[in-house]
Amino acid sequence: MSRPLVDIRLEALATRGGVPPGLTGISVHIRYGEFFTFLGPPHSGKTDVLRAVAGFMTPSAGRVLVDGQDVAVLAPGARSIGYVFQEGALWRHMSVREHVAFGLEQQGMRADDIARRVETVLGRLGLAAVPDRRPPELTLEQRRRLALARALAPEPRVLLLDEPLAHLDPLTRKTLRFELAKLHRDLAVTTIHVTRDAADALALSDRLAVLHDGQVAQIGEPGEVYQHPRTRVVAEALGSANFLPVRVVEVRDLGVVVETEAGHRVPVAGLGDYREGSRGLLVLRPELLSMTDAAMGRAPGLPGIVSLRIFEGARQLYEVDIGSAMPVRVELPSQHEGRIFRVGERVRVELSSETVVLVPETREEPR
């Protein structure tokens, strides 16, 4: 990319006129060349961010600054933004080559330069073998690649991605996820990506923001937000989790000790303002847990009985009855220490400071 990198600032951005509730005054700084993701369920305000930056929606309050410039004074076509729509928004009558050339022609580029750029972009996006096909003749994967190629060909200052991997089969999705990551590494264009898929957000983002009801629930690097969610909303947005109701029974200098409904005590480190008697939810990611025979377990841990086992090839999924209202789900590699646990077997779900997080019972952060 020949254009200089830009940063984007959303300042108290609010929107009306989209899907309720819209954005309710979010402020986010997207850094130079960053791949930034807004993650959230439908109607959380994700697409409003893209539409406001692109100029397809006028904010009801706040500003969008691109490299320090308030883009409200610019028409959408003058913002140098590439937009990949969720369903591609391709033209049925135009070939692959014509799609990629369109933006370059609008820029007034010379025909021979357009031909060279189109060839380069098609090669980079894996479309060199189908330049004369039209969208109805392409697979879903090829249509997604074409939408991305069309957006990147004019070398935009900003790339906007609206769930670009939605509805793809798992293998294709994983392949395109890798290719998107490599494209961003090579091109370094400042990118805003919105998705409801936690795996896409975690794999692709330099940083991410979890959106809920038009507000930023938490922002940070993927590993940080995944491992240290502040609320149940954030924990749920980042993937499967067990939520165990607990009560704080001891406050320590570096954390607290909590007690589960079944009377098991678990130390939790690095917390906010919890007091003895406070109630919360212990967040346990199934894929971060370990399990051993009940007689061999080491504290801290949760003793229980295996109530369900599902084989999925590379991994085994277990449910363990620990005496609470809900069983604990555990995901282990199929060759976990050479051991397969059987239904009815007594085990111990082992915990560590890396696998235990305490969040408030309510959707609000502790005060």
NUDO-554410 format. One record per residue (C-alpha): residue in one letter; x, y, z. Coordinates in steps of 0.001 Angstrom, whole numbers, plus 500000, padded with zeros to 6 digits. Last residue first. Layout:
BEGIN
AXYZ/...
//
This chain:
BEGIN
R482009499413542318/P481735495969540835/E481125495950537079/E477534495782535860/R475845492806534226/T474834491474537648/E476355488490539401/P479714490262539307/V482728488572537687/L485361486229539136/V487980484672536868/V489694481272537184/T491768479545534481/E495142481286534751/S495078481336538574/S494669477575538502/L491848475041538617/E491704471262538442/V488438469478537767/R488671466389539983/V487332463035538920/R485017460219540011/E484032458036537058/G480348457634536236/V480837458299532514/R484396457346531559/F487527459482531522/I490030458922528695/R493708459138529617/G496959459208527642/E497913462451529396/H495166464115527387/Q495169462088524162/S491729463241523038/P492661466821523908/L490430468051526737/E487295470196526881/V485530470510530259/R481912471494530950/V480932471928534616/P477478470635535535/M474688473073536427/A472714473364539661/S475813472547541693/G476886469169543091/I480056468916540990/D478513466942538104/V481140466881535347/E480272467313531672/Y482952466227529249/L483987467046525697/Q486855465026524202/R489136466521521586/A490952465740518359/G488168463491517100/E485010464934518580/F484181462340521255/I481406463303523687/R481421462365527374/L478610462950529886/S478024462637533646/V481630462504534880/I481458462678538693/G482762465547540813/P485565467093542803/L486282470783542068/G489870471924542391/P492403473926544302/A493907471667545460/R495570468633543864/G493798465708542342/M495182462160542464/A492302460437544231/A489676462173542091/D491386461123538876/T492455464120536802/M490984467028534854/S492279470202533278/L490484473410532377/L491419475968529739/E489182474538527000/P486092474618529229/R486613478312530170/L485725478790533855/V484068482017535022/L483180482099538741/L480072484195539172/G479533486666541987/R478154487226545444/S479697489489548053/G479665488052551591/E483175489213552376/R483873492219550197/Y484836492592546527/D486461495783545232/G488467494555542274/L490318491304541842/G493802489954541286/A493684486338542484/V490893483838543064/P491121481111545718/V488493478336545433/R486423476763548207/H483982473932547474/G480740474139549456/A478367472750546816/E476973476209546038/T480553477364545439/E482742479188547965/V485057482061547128/V488502482986548458/V489702486480547636/G492541488347545970/L496062489643546537/D495760491084550060/R493117488526551039/V489341488678551479/E487618485500552673/V484169483981552169/V483186485546548823/R480065483771547566/V479820481726544362/P477475481085541440/L479351479034538799/F479390480296535221/N480969477822532767/A482207479383529541/S481892479141525757/G483241482052523767/L484383485686523839/A480908487246523905/E479901485175526935/A482821486489529004/V482062490064527987/V478399489833528992/R479356488037532208/T481400491054533248/R485026492148533610/P486525489566531266/H490132488665532147/Q491362485784529999/Y489495486665526814/V489844490430527281/E493609490195527844/G494199487639525120/P492302489711522558/E494029493029523380/G491746495538525056/I488259497006525260/Q485330496184527512/A481555496756527625/V481595499424524906/Q478007500641524616/G475268500276522002/D473385497561523853/H476543495482524228/L479757495982522278/V482971494093523062/A485942496090521834/L488940494473520176/R492679494929519831/D495290493640517386/S492468491534516023/L492439488576513633/A492346485371515667/L490381486607518676/A487724488397516631/D487273485549514161/A486992483005516986/A484508485191518877/D482055485392515976/R479564488265516216/T481647490350513841/V482777493869513015/H486173494702511530/I487746498147511416/T491048498166509529/T493960500599509267/V495904499303506247/A498965497264507249/L499321495829503712/D501489492770504407/R500357491955507953/H496787492850507048/L496870490497504101/K498429487752506222/A495661487989508819/L493005488011506114/E494604484916504596/F494594483055507915/R490908483881508465/L490209482873504871/T491498479361505581/K489626479068508896/R486378480172507278/T486878477725504428/L487318474862506912/P484357475923509082/D481864476442506229/L481257480082505369/H478078481771506634/A479881484893507930/L483543485399507027/P483380489065505970/E481316490103509032/D481251493768507932/L484862494687507127/L485860498353506808/L489276499186505326/V490756502657505833/R493230504699503773/P492068502908500629/E494467501354498095/P492072501507495109/A492329497678494746/L491547496887498381/A487737497144498298/R487382495270495006/A489714492520496211/L487749492115499457/A484438491769497632/L486107489341495219/R487441487148498026/R483977486969499556/R482532486032496145/Q485211483366495750/E484279481811499106/L480589481817498205/T481435480014494963/L481445481974491733/E479259481683488621/P476496483910490012/P479196486554490730/R480440486832487125/R483394484946485714/D485961486632483503/P488845486885485978/V488479483275487295/A492014481801487483/A493642484909488983/L491156484946491885/G493427483899494762/L493314487253496578/R496935488211495883/G496739487124492267/L493543489067491693/V495143492122493287/T498256491981491127/E496338491423487886/V493962494266488710/R496882496600489445/R498588495777486145/A495413496249484117/I494598499497485913/D498081500846485157/D497592500014481460/A494201501752481455/R495389504940483163/M493886505723486579/G490985508170486700/Q490076507393490321/Q486669506082489212/E488519503745486856/L490470502376489800/G487261501782491739/F485787499762488885/A488868497695488004/V488277495103490719/H484652494602489747/E485472494545486031/R488045491772486510/V485596489633488469/S482997490139485743/M480061492535485962/H476380491709485389/R475643490364488878/W477057493385490688/L478487492503494092/A477108493722497422/G479394491239499263/E476798489860501672/Q478448491315504758/F479723494399502960/V483434494955502402/Y483987498719502506/G487181500390501295/I487491503981502467/S489165506885500692/R486806509425502353/A485779511306499178/G483155508805498024/P481329508985501355/A481018512792501115/L483405514699503364/V482543517416505904/A481498514832508501/V484980513346508115/D486346515339511048/Q490059515293510264/G492598514181512869/D493889511212510877/V490285510102510447/L488066511739513075/V484490510518513557/R482462512847515761/G479792512893518460/A476031513071518304/S473156511914516088/P475738510401513774/T474996510690510032/M474876507258508413/F476354506051505109/G479439508199505693/A481926505333505822/V482846505961509474/A479192506245510513/R478190503165508525/L481008501097510002/V480182502040513598/D476456501529512972/T477319497984511871/K478455497061515363/G475619498687517338/S474589495748519558/H471654494828517313/P473007491342516601/P475549490110519170/G478918491769519754/L482514492150518688/F483968495403517356/T487349494499515917/F490472496600515350/F493249495687512921/E495653498544513558/G497620500427510904/Y497728503603513001/R495602503240516113/I491862502955516573/H490858505287519434/V487411504563520869/S484726506769522422/I481157505450522495/G478082507643522960/T474941505521522868/L475352503584519643/G472113502299518183/P469256500991520370/P467698500142518052/V468579499141514442/G469631502249512597/G467925505632512771/R469838506891515751/T473539507013516331/A475916508157519060/L479677508681518911/A481224510216522024/E484459510647520017/L485326507877517583/R488960508387516693/I490613506837513661/D494326506555512917/V495954506789509519/L498742504966507691/P500300506603504643/R499088505514501184/S501376503365499063/M500000500000500000/
//
